[in-house]
Amino acid sequence: MSDPAAARLTIDLDALAHNHAVLRAETAGAEVAPVLKSDGYGLGAGPVGRRLWGEGARSFFVARLAEGEALRAALGPDRPAAIYILDGMTEGAAPRLAAAGLTPVLNSLPQLGAAQAAGPASVALNIDTGMSRQGLTLDEVRAALQSTDRLRGLDVSLVMSHLGSAAEPENPRNARQLAMFLEVRSLFARARASLAASAGVFLDSDYRFDLVRPGISLFGGGPRETPDPRLKAVATLTAPILDIRTLRPGDVLGYGEAVRIDAATRVAVVAAGYTDGIVRAAKGAGRAWFAGALRRLLIVNMDILVIEIGDAEAALGDHVELLGENALLDHLAAAGDTVAHELLVRLSRRAERVYLGET
């Protein structure tokens, strides 16, 4: 039985399809390979992956081996997608990678060795062009190519890297990474190449190569970490009003004394909090949508939050939009001093989930 006080998370797969189409149009022929790590950015890799397959996606990226196995099972035998595992060839992973038909993205010399020991297989190579967190260095790649043994038996089907400053188009780091990646690509002339994720897709065509790996922009997050009118909100989080009250001058709201009321203020207590994914740091600067207007988030606690509603008509049980086409993902992220990616993956399973346009 549905809980009348539960928050509701609506996941609009038609909006997802729209965003996928926008990205495909932008890439001018490069394959769009969605990134569905962290359970499809918290929105459900299974239903998201199935809808994207229906929209033409044939390759996907996830982070963990278990994520790849789960996505393979969710897609089923009728959707034989290529699924890349960004963690690569971790200890003990080889039999499971083979059983599920998953492709490791190799990030280090030990992973190269592990892939060789596992037997002939198609692999991707991740090259560190300036992120300094994962990937083979250019020197390691050159040395591996000069060795008679280092790459023996491996079918390198994809070489890839990741841009660290693509959300800032004028940052010279982008051009430096591109120049290094062009050298890498020249060493693997028969492999496909991939450099751009969501933000990189919206740089110029030099960054797109054969395959792009969008994540957050599929789900409505702007490539510059600000709203992009070309993209639609996929996730809508609403929650009902539990109480309506008028606070008096001098009242102190919530824990501590951070919110002191200076004038009579009508507020609504809403049945959602940071357990549901509304980060506590968004209080004050964050906005929710109610009765045709954006309303200030005064406090965010574990299970409830309070918004200022002024003279708006309101009743107990009315739903407040905390995230969606009016309370925009990037705006809420900025209010909480974070990024859209973090907000989405923090959305709690406590909210009742409704999928629109599921296939």
Sequence and secondary structure as in RCSB ss.txt:
>XXXX:A:sequence
MSDPAAARLTIDLDALAHNHAVLRAETAGAEVAPVLKSDGYGLGAGPVGRRLWGEGARSFFVARLAEGEALRAAL
GPDRPAAIYILDGMTEGAAPRLAAAGLTPVLNSLPQLGAAQAAGPASVALNIDTGMSRQGLTLDEVRAALQSTDR
LRGLDVSLVMSHLGSAAEPENPRNARQLAMFLEVRSLFARARASLAASAGVFLDSDYRFDLVRPGISLFGGGPRE
TPDPRLKAVATLTAPILDIRTLRPGDVLGYGEAVRIDAATRVAVVAAGYTDGIVRAAKGAGRAWFAGALRRLLIV
NMDILVIEIGDAEAALGDHVELLGENALLDHLAAAGDTVAHELLVRLSRRAERVYLGET
>XXXX:A:secstr
   TT  EEEEEHHHHHHHHHHHHHHHTT EE  B HHHHHTT HHHHHHHHHHTT  EEEESSHHHHHHHHHHH
 TT   EEEETT S TT HHHHHHHTEEEEE SHHHHHHHHHH SEEEEEEB SS  SSSB HHHHHHHHHSSST
TTTEEEEEEE   SSTTSTT HHHHHHHHHHHHHHHH TTSEEE  BHHHHTS GGGT SEEB  GGGGT  TTS
S  TTS   EEEEEEEEEEEEE TT EESSTTSEE  S EEEEEES  GGGT  GGGTTT EEEETTEEEEEEEE
 SS EEEE TT    TT EEEEESSSS HHHHHHHTTS HHHHHHT  TTSEEEEES  
